[in-house]
């Protein structure tokens, strides 16, 4: 495959207008796991041959895989204008619409596809996922059931089912999952879905030892499949604290956009950020969107731009940005984020938890925007992340020691910003929100310079789509039962506790 990439590049040096070779090079890059490298040859091909439908389709697919679904949609719509019945185009459009949170259009697209292909299990799986995010839990469970009736080996459908069907699951479902796991040659991805599904199903009936065993098996299998370097994360955070000191920010006090529209919610996954988002999105002046990828895209672009030059790589390279470059990044962020918005409300939420690592960049780009840190008891927060089978990213969550180290890095950086930018970040403790919800909501809205509205207190009545793992919880009033759920698993969490304790010694 790498040999093929080399040959195609050689071909393009001698035939720089060979658009077929450009598309083939892009597909080779994708097959090698280097999807970002596929964009340039596809953009060149489309510049030379705008009607090259196969290249445009590949381009849309790559954008979707790179979490740029909003950018992919115009290309798919252009393809559909010439070929309105193409199932591949229509399916990709439905997936992109669901990704950006346009669930009315996405569900309509899936329903049209299912009328045409009612026996396609993959469509029922995607439809079930979209229904759940749209808040139609019972319909979602029925869609997952339909998928499993058509293809009993669809492991991801079991994970969806255990999250939407009334708990506990029937014993027949538990037995079916065990049967699927016992099959020879079960794919790693399928075993991961099944272990997490069984972990959750057994948790519902109080079988915590068996439940943890499945969570641990699923996490270990996923960890073997991914790349994560805890030392690299710690080194990046240490560099961030060294570079972004009070003098750095004082010298750049006049930088950045005056725009106040973004509200950034950061923190650990499963720490209450979706609850905060739902409360704020219930205010008449705030639009809820989703976990927007744009800050991470900007950080990634800055890192790739500096990795072969003399200045150090990201995050230190942020120190080399001039005022014009920071302004351009702010404009890019606002333009790209517009793709995820459907209203003209003056404020919108960017609830990407991992943006905590990029707060220096966010502050430079938007010094007037509000930043909220969603914080939860470290054991509760970390275990909740460990038991969650994330769709992508969150590679630090599949090993208890690495998870504890990541939490320590997060809290170290937040303490640093509290020191160098005092008062810049508003912290919401999940436990305080549960104990005195209205008082915390009032504090939150005051931080955002907004008046209290009763709808924020009744956030569960908000019918907006929610795409995170907490979608079901934020559609009901706050309850205390989940605060100490981790204690059922305390006998098996020693590696996490030890890692967190090391952080306390810093």
C-alpha positions as CSV (number, residue, x, y, z in Angstrom):
1,X,0.0,0.0,0.0
2,X,2.8,2.4,0.9
3,X,4.5,1.4,-2.4
4,X,1.4,2.3,-4.2
5,X,1.3,5.7,-2.6
6,X,4.9,6.3,-3.7
7,X,4.1,5.3,-7.3
8,X,1.1,7.5,-7.4
9,X,3.0,10.5,-6.2
10,X,5.7,9.8,-8.9
11,X,2.9,9.6,-11.5
12,X,1.6,13.0,-10.4
13,X,5.0,14.5,-10.7
14,X,5.0,13.6,-14.4
15,X,1.3,14.0,-15.0
16,X,0.1,16.7,-12.6
17,X,-3.4,16.9,-14.2
18,X,-4.2,13.2,-13.8
19,X,-7.3,13.5,-11.6
20,X,-7.9,9.8,-11.5
21,X,-4.5,9.3,-10.0
22,X,-5.3,12.1,-7.4
23,X,-8.4,10.3,-6.3
24,X,-6.6,7.0,-6.1
25,X,-3.8,8.6,-4.1
26,X,-6.4,10.0,-1.7
27,X,-8.1,6.6,-1.2
28,X,-4.6,5.0,-0.6
29,X,-3.9,7.6,2.1
30,X,-7.3,6.8,3.7
31,X,-6.5,3.0,3.6
32,X,-3.2,3.7,5.3
33,X,-4.9,5.6,8.1
34,X,-3.7,9.0,6.9
35,X,-7.0,10.6,6.0
36,X,-5.9,14.2,6.5
37,X,-3.4,13.6,3.6
38,X,-6.2,12.7,1.3
39,X,-7.7,16.2,1.3
40,X,-5.1,17.9,-0.8
41,X,-5.1,15.6,-3.8
42,X,-8.9,15.6,-3.8
43,X,-9.1,19.3,-3.7
44,X,-6.7,19.5,-6.6
45,X,-8.8,17.0,-8.5
46,X,-12.0,18.9,-8.0
47,X,-10.3,22.2,-8.9
48,X,-9.3,20.6,-12.2
49,X,-12.5,18.6,-12.8
50,X,-15.5,20.0,-10.8
51,X,-17.8,17.4,-12.3
52,X,-15.7,14.4,-11.2
53,X,-18.4,12.9,-9.0
54,X,-16.3,10.0,-7.7
55,X,-13.7,12.4,-6.4
56,X,-16.3,14.6,-4.8
57,X,-17.9,11.7,-3.1
58,X,-14.6,10.5,-1.8
59,X,-13.9,14.1,-0.6
60,X,-17.2,14.2,1.3
61,X,-16.5,10.8,2.9
62,X,-13.0,12.0,4.1
63,X,-14.5,15.2,5.5
64,X,-17.1,13.2,7.4
65,X,-14.4,10.9,8.8
66,X,-12.4,13.9,9.9
67,X,-15.3,15.2,11.9
68,X,-16.0,17.9,9.3
69,X,-19.5,16.8,8.4
70,X,-20.8,20.4,8.1
71,X,-18.3,21.0,5.3
72,X,-19.2,17.7,3.6
73,X,-22.9,18.5,3.3
74,X,-22.7,21.0,0.4
75,X,-20.7,18.5,-1.6
76,X,-23.2,15.7,-1.1
77,X,-26.1,18.0,-1.9
78,X,-24.3,18.9,-5.2
79,X,-23.9,15.2,-6.0
80,X,-27.6,14.5,-5.2
81,X,-28.6,17.3,-7.5
82,X,-27.3,15.2,-10.4
83,X,-28.1,11.8,-9.0
84,X,-31.0,12.1,-6.5
85,X,-31.6,8.4,-6.1
86,X,-28.0,7.4,-5.3
87,X,-28.2,5.4,-2.0
88,X,-24.6,6.0,-1.1
89,X,-25.0,9.8,-1.3
90,X,-28.3,9.7,0.6
91,X,-26.9,7.6,3.4
92,X,-23.8,9.8,3.7
93,X,-26.0,12.9,3.8
94,X,-28.2,11.3,6.6
95,X,-25.1,10.5,8.6
96,X,-23.7,14.1,8.2
97,X,-27.0,15.6,9.2
98,X,-27.1,13.5,12.3
99,X,-23.6,14.4,13.1
100,X,-24.2,18.2,13.1
101,X,-27.4,17.8,15.1
102,X,-29.9,18.4,12.2
103,X,-32.0,15.5,13.5
104,X,-35.3,16.4,11.8
105,X,-33.7,16.3,8.4
106,X,-31.6,13.3,9.4
107,X,-34.5,11.2,10.6
108,X,-36.5,12.1,7.5
109,X,-33.5,11.0,5.3
110,X,-33.2,7.7,7.2
111,X,-37.0,7.0,7.0
112,X,-36.9,7.6,3.2
113,X,-34.0,5.2,2.9
114,X,-35.7,2.5,5.1
115,X,-38.9,2.7,3.0
116,X,-36.7,1.8,0.0
117,X,-34.5,-0.8,1.9
118,X,-36.5,-2.0,4.9
119,X,-34.3,-5.1,5.4
120,X,-31.0,-3.2,5.7
121,X,-29.7,-3.7,9.3
122,X,-27.0,-1.0,9.0
123,X,-29.7,1.6,8.3
124,X,-31.8,0.5,11.3
125,X,-28.7,0.8,13.4
126,X,-28.0,4.4,12.3
127,X,-31.7,5.2,12.6
128,X,-31.8,3.9,16.1
129,X,-28.8,6.0,17.1
130,X,-30.3,9.2,15.6
131,X,-33.6,8.5,17.3
132,X,-31.9,8.2,20.7
133,X,-30.1,11.5,20.2
134,X,-33.3,13.1,19.2
135,X,-34.9,12.0,22.5
136,X,-37.1,9.3,21.1
137,X,-35.9,6.5,23.4
138,X,-38.7,4.0,22.9
139,X,-38.5,4.4,19.1
140,X,-34.8,4.0,19.2
141,X,-35.1,0.7,21.1
142,X,-37.5,-0.6,18.5
143,X,-35.0,0.4,15.7
144,X,-32.2,-1.5,17.5
145,X,-34.5,-4.5,17.9
146,X,-35.3,-4.4,14.2
147,X,-31.6,-4.3,13.4
148,X,-31.0,-7.4,15.6
149,X,-33.9,-9.3,14.2
150,X,-32.3,-8.8,10.7
151,X,-28.7,-9.4,11.8
152,X,-28.4,-10.9,15.3
153,X,-24.6,-10.4,15.2
154,X,-24.8,-6.6,15.1
155,X,-22.9,-6.0,18.4
156,X,-23.3,-2.3,18.4
157,X,-27.1,-2.7,18.4
158,X,-26.9,-4.5,21.7
159,X,-25.0,-1.6,23.2
160,X,-27.7,0.8,21.8
161,X,-30.4,-1.4,23.1
162,X,-29.1,-1.6,26.7
163,X,-29.1,2.2,26.7
164,X,-32.6,2.7,25.4
165,X,-34.8,-0.3,26.3
166,X,-36.4,-0.5,29.8
167,X,-33.9,-1.8,32.3
168,X,-33.2,-4.5,33.2
169,X,-32.9,-6.3,29.8
170,X,-34.6,-9.7,29.4
171,X,-32.4,-12.7,30.2
172,X,-32.8,-13.7,26.6
173,X,-30.8,-10.6,25.5
174,X,-28.1,-11.3,28.1
175,X,-27.8,-14.9,26.8
176,X,-27.7,-13.7,23.2
177,X,-24.8,-11.4,24.0
178,X,-22.9,-14.1,25.7
179,X,-23.6,-16.3,22.7
180,X,-22.2,-13.7,20.3
181,X,-19.1,-13.3,22.5
182,X,-18.5,-17.1,22.5
183,X,-18.4,-17.3,18.7
184,X,-15.0,-18.1,17.3
185,X,-13.2,-15.3,15.5
186,X,-15.5,-12.5,16.9
187,X,-14.1,-9.2,15.7
188,X,-12.4,-7.0,18.3
189,X,-14.8,-4.1,17.7
190,X,-17.8,-6.4,18.2
191,X,-16.3,-7.9,21.4
192,X,-15.8,-4.4,22.7
193,X,-19.4,-3.4,22.1
194,X,-20.7,-6.7,23.6
195,X,-18.5,-6.4,26.8
196,X,-19.7,-2.8,27.4
197,X,-23.3,-3.8,26.8
198,X,-23.0,-6.7,29.2
199,X,-21.3,-4.4,31.7
200,X,-24.2,-2.0,31.7
201,X,-26.8,-4.7,31.6
202,X,-25.3,-6.5,34.7
203,X,-24.9,-3.1,36.5
204,X,-28.6,-2.6,36.1
205,X,-29.3,-5.7,38.1
206,X,-26.6,-5.2,40.8
207,X,-24.1,-7.8,39.6
208,X,-21.2,-5.4,40.0
209,X,-18.3,-8.0,40.0
210,X,-19.4,-9.5,36.7
211,X,-20.3,-6.0,35.4
212,X,-16.8,-4.7,36.1
213,X,-15.2,-7.8,34.5
214,X,-16.9,-7.0,31.3
215,X,-16.0,-3.3,31.5
216,X,-12.4,-4.2,32.1
217,X,-12.4,-6.7,29.2
218,X,-13.9,-4.2,26.8
219,X,-11.6,-1.4,27.9
220,X,-8.5,-3.7,27.5
221,X,-9.6,-4.8,24.0
222,X,-10.1,-1.2,23.0
223,X,-6.8,-0.1,24.5
224,X,-4.9,-2.6,22.4
225,X,-6.4,-1.1,19.3
226,X,-5.6,2.5,19.9
227,X,-2.5,4.8,20.3
228,X,-2.2,6.9,23.5
229,X,0.9,8.2,25.2
230,X,0.2,9.5,28.7
231,X,3.8,10.8,29.0
232,X,3.2,12.9,25.8
233,X,0.0,14.4,27.3
234,X,1.8,15.3,30.6
235,X,4.7,16.9,28.6
236,X,2.3,19.0,26.5
237,X,0.5,20.2,29.6
238,X,3.8,21.0,31.4
239,X,4.9,23.0,28.3
240,X,1.6,24.8,28.3
241,X,2.1,25.9,31.9
242,X,5.6,27.1,31.1
243,X,4.7,29.1,28.0
244,X,1.4,30.7,29.1
245,X,2.4,32.7,32.1
246,X,1.1,36.0,33.4
247,X,3.6,38.0,31.3
248,X,2.5,36.2,28.1
249,X,-1.1,37.1,28.6
250,X,-0.3,40.7,29.8
251,X,1.6,41.3,26.6
252,X,-1.3,40.2,24.5
253,X,-4.1,41.8,26.4
254,X,-5.4,43.6,23.2
255,X,-5.4,40.4,21.1
256,X,-8.4,38.5,19.9
257,X,-12.0,38.9,18.8
258,X,-14.4,41.1,20.6
259,X,-17.1,38.6,19.9
260,X,-18.8,37.2,23.0
261,X,-21.1,34.7,21.3
262,X,-19.3,31.4,22.1
263,X,-19.7,29.9,25.6
264,X,-17.1,27.2,26.1
265,X,-17.8,24.3,28.5
266,X,-14.7,22.2,29.2
267,X,-13.7,19.4,31.6
268,X,-13.5,15.6,31.9
269,X,-16.0,13.6,30.0
270,X,-19.0,12.4,32.1
271,X,-18.4,15.2,34.6
272,X,-21.7,17.1,34.1
273,X,-20.9,19.2,31.0
274,X,-24.1,18.0,29.2
275,X,-26.2,19.0,32.2
276,X,-24.7,22.5,32.2
277,X,-25.2,22.7,28.4
278,X,-28.9,21.7,28.7
279,X,-29.5,24.2,31.5
280,X,-27.9,27.0,29.5
281,X,-29.6,25.9,26.2
282,X,-32.9,26.3,28.0
283,X,-32.3,30.1,28.2
284,X,-34.0,32.2,25.5
285,X,-30.6,33.8,24.5
286,X,-28.5,30.7,24.2
287,X,-28.4,28.1,21.5
288,X,-27.1,24.6,22.3
289,X,-25.1,22.9,19.6
290,X,-22.9,19.9,20.3
291,X,-19.3,19.0,21.0
292,X,-17.8,21.3,18.3
293,X,-14.5,20.0,16.8
294,X,-13.3,23.4,15.5
295,X,-10.9,24.4,18.3
296,X,-9.2,20.9,18.1
297,X,-9.0,21.3,14.3
298,X,-7.3,24.7,14.7
299,X,-4.9,23.3,17.3
300,X,-4.1,20.3,15.0
301,X,-3.5,22.6,12.1
302,X,-1.2,24.8,14.1
303,X,0.8,21.7,15.3
304,X,1.2,20.3,11.7
305,X,2.2,23.8,10.5
306,X,5.0,24.1,13.0
307,X,6.3,20.6,13.3
308,X,8.9,21.0,10.5
309,X,10.0,24.5,11.3
310,X,12.4,26.0,13.7
311,X,9.8,27.3,16.3
312,X,8.6,24.6,18.7
313,X,5.4,22.7,18.0
314,X,2.0,23.2,19.5
315,X,1.2,24.5,22.1
316,X,4.4,26.6,22.2
317,X,3.9,27.8,18.6
318,X,0.9,29.7,19.7
319,X,3.3,32.3,21.1
320,X,4.5,33.0,17.6
321,X,1.0,34.0,16.3
322,X,0.6,37.7,15.6
323,X,-2.6,39.7,16.0
324,X,-3.7,39.2,12.4
325,X,-3.2,35.4,12.7
326,X,-5.2,35.3,15.9
327,X,-8.0,37.3,14.3
328,X,-8.0,35.0,11.3
329,X,-8.4,32.0,13.6
330,X,-11.2,33.6,15.5
331,X,-13.0,34.3,12.2
332,X,-12.5,30.8,11.0
333,X,-13.9,29.4,14.2
334,X,-17.0,31.5,14.0
335,X,-17.6,30.7,10.4
336,X,-17.1,26.9,10.8
337,X,-19.2,26.9,14.0
338,X,-22.1,28.5,12.1
339,X,-22.6,25.2,10.3
340,X,-23.9,23.7,13.6
341,X,-26.3,26.5,14.4
342,X,-30.0,26.7,13.5
343,X,-31.0,29.9,15.3
344,X,-30.0,33.5,15.5
345,X,-29.7,33.6,19.3
346,X,-26.8,35.9,20.4
347,X,-24.9,33.1,22.3
348,X,-24.1,29.5,21.4
349,X,-22.4,26.7,23.4
350,X,-19.3,24.8,22.4
351,X,-19.3,21.8,24.7
352,X,-16.1,20.0,23.8
353,X,-14.7,18.7,27.1
354,X,-11.2,18.2,25.7
355,X,-10.9,22.0,25.0
356,X,-9.5,22.3,28.5
357,X,-6.1,21.6,27.0
358,X,-6.6,24.6,24.6
359,X,-7.7,27.3,27.0
360,X,-4.7,29.5,26.2
361,X,-5.7,29.4,22.5
362,X,-9.4,30.0,23.3
363,X,-8.5,33.0,25.6
364,X,-6.3,34.6,22.9
365,X,-9.0,34.1,20.2
366,X,-12.0,35.1,22.4
367,X,-10.9,37.0,25.5
368,X,-14.5,38.1,26.2
369,X,-16.1,34.7,25.7
370,X,-17.3,32.8,28.8
371,X,-15.4,29.6,29.9
372,X,-17.0,27.1,32.2
373,X,-15.2,24.1,33.9
374,X,-17.5,21.2,34.6
375,X,-16.0,19.4,37.6
376,X,-17.1,16.2,39.4
377,X,-15.6,14.0,42.2
378,X,-12.5,12.5,40.6
379,X,-13.4,8.8,41.3
380,X,-17.0,9.4,40.1
381,X,-15.9,11.3,37.0
382,X,-13.1,8.9,36.0
383,X,-15.1,5.7,36.6
384,X,-18.0,7.0,34.7
385,X,-15.7,7.6,31.7
386,X,-14.1,4.1,32.1
387,X,-17.5,2.4,31.9
388,X,-18.4,4.3,28.7
389,X,-17.8,2.9,25.3
390,X,-17.1,6.2,23.4
391,X,-17.7,6.4,19.7
392,X,-14.2,7.9,19.1
393,X,-11.4,9.8,20.8
394,X,-11.1,9.7,24.6
395,X,-8.2,7.3,24.2
396,X,-7.1,8.0,27.8
397,X,-10.2,6.3,29.2
398,X,-9.4,2.6,28.6
399,X,-6.8,2.1,31.3
400,X,-7.4,3.1,34.9
401,X,-3.9,4.4,35.6
402,X,-3.8,6.4,32.4
403,X,-7.2,7.8,33.2
404,X,-6.1,9.0,36.6
405,X,-3.0,10.6,35.1
406,X,-5.1,12.4,32.6
407,X,-7.4,13.8,35.3
408,X,-4.3,15.0,37.2
409,X,-3.0,16.8,34.1
410,X,-6.4,18.4,33.6
411,X,-6.6,19.7,37.2
412,X,-3.0,20.8,37.1
413,X,-3.7,23.0,34.1
414,X,-6.9,24.3,35.5
415,X,-5.1,25.4,38.7
416,X,-2.5,27.1,36.5
417,X,-5.1,29.1,34.6
418,X,-6.8,30.0,37.9
419,X,-3.5,31.4,38.9
420,X,-2.5,33.3,35.7
421,X,-6.0,34.4,34.7
422,X,-7.8,34.7,38.0
423,X,-11.6,34.7,37.7
424,X,-11.5,33.8,34.0
425,X,-13.0,30.3,34.4
426,X,-16.3,29.6,36.2
427,X,-16.3,26.3,37.9
428,X,-19.4,24.2,38.4
429,X,-19.2,21.3,40.8
430,X,-21.6,18.6,39.8
431,X,-22.3,17.7,43.4
432,X,-23.2,21.3,44.2
433,X,-25.5,21.5,41.2
434,X,-27.3,18.4,42.6
435,X,-27.5,19.7,46.1
436,X,-28.8,23.2,45.3
437,X,-29.7,23.3,41.7
438,X,-31.4,26.7,41.5
439,X,-28.6,28.5,43.3
440,X,-26.0,27.0,41.0
441,X,-28.0,27.9,38.0
442,X,-28.3,31.5,39.1
443,X,-24.5,31.6,39.7
444,X,-24.0,30.1,36.2
445,X,-26.2,32.6,34.5
446,X,-24.7,35.5,36.4
447,X,-21.3,34.5,35.2
448,X,-22.7,34.6,31.6
449,X,-24.1,38.1,32.3
450,X,-27.6,36.8,31.7
451,X,-30.8,37.1,33.7
452,X,-32.3,34.1,35.4
453,X,-35.1,32.4,33.5
454,X,-37.4,29.7,35.0
455,X,-37.0,27.5,31.9
456,X,-33.4,26.9,32.9
457,X,-34.6,25.3,36.2
458,X,-36.8,23.0,34.2
459,X,-34.1,22.1,31.7
460,X,-35.4,18.5,31.2
461,X,-38.4,19.9,29.3
462,X,-36.1,21.2,26.6
463,X,-36.7,19.0,23.5
464,X,-33.4,19.8,21.7
465,X,-31.3,17.0,20.4
466,X,-28.5,15.8,22.6
467,X,-25.7,13.7,21.1
468,X,-23.6,12.7,24.2
469,X,-23.7,9.7,26.5
470,X,-25.7,11.8,29.0
471,X,-28.6,12.4,26.6
472,X,-31.0,10.3,28.7
473,X,-30.1,11.8,32.0
474,X,-30.6,15.4,31.0
475,X,-34.1,14.6,29.8
476,X,-35.2,14.1,33.4
477,X,-34.9,16.1,36.7
478,X,-31.7,16.0,38.6
479,X,-31.4,12.9,40.8
480,X,-28.9,12.0,43.4
481,X,-28.6,8.2,42.7
482,X,-25.6,8.5,40.4
483,X,-23.4,10.5,42.8
484,X,-21.9,7.5,44.4
485,X,-22.4,4.8,41.8
486,X,-18.7,4.3,41.5
487,X,-18.5,3.0,45.1
488,X,-20.1,-0.2,44.0
489,X,-16.9,-0.8,42.0
490,X,-14.5,0.5,44.5
491,X,-12.8,-2.9,45.2
492,X,-11.5,-2.9,41.6
493,X,-10.5,0.7,41.3
494,X,-7.2,0.7,43.2
495,X,-5.1,1.6,40.1
496,X,-7.3,4.7,39.5
497,X,-7.1,5.7,43.2
498,X,-3.4,5.3,43.3
499,X,-2.9,7.4,40.1
500,X,-5.1,10.1,41.5
501,X,-3.2,10.1,44.8
502,X,0.0,10.7,42.9
503,X,-1.6,13.9,41.5
504,X,-2.5,15.0,45.0
505,X,1.2,14.9,46.0
506,X,2.2,17.4,43.3
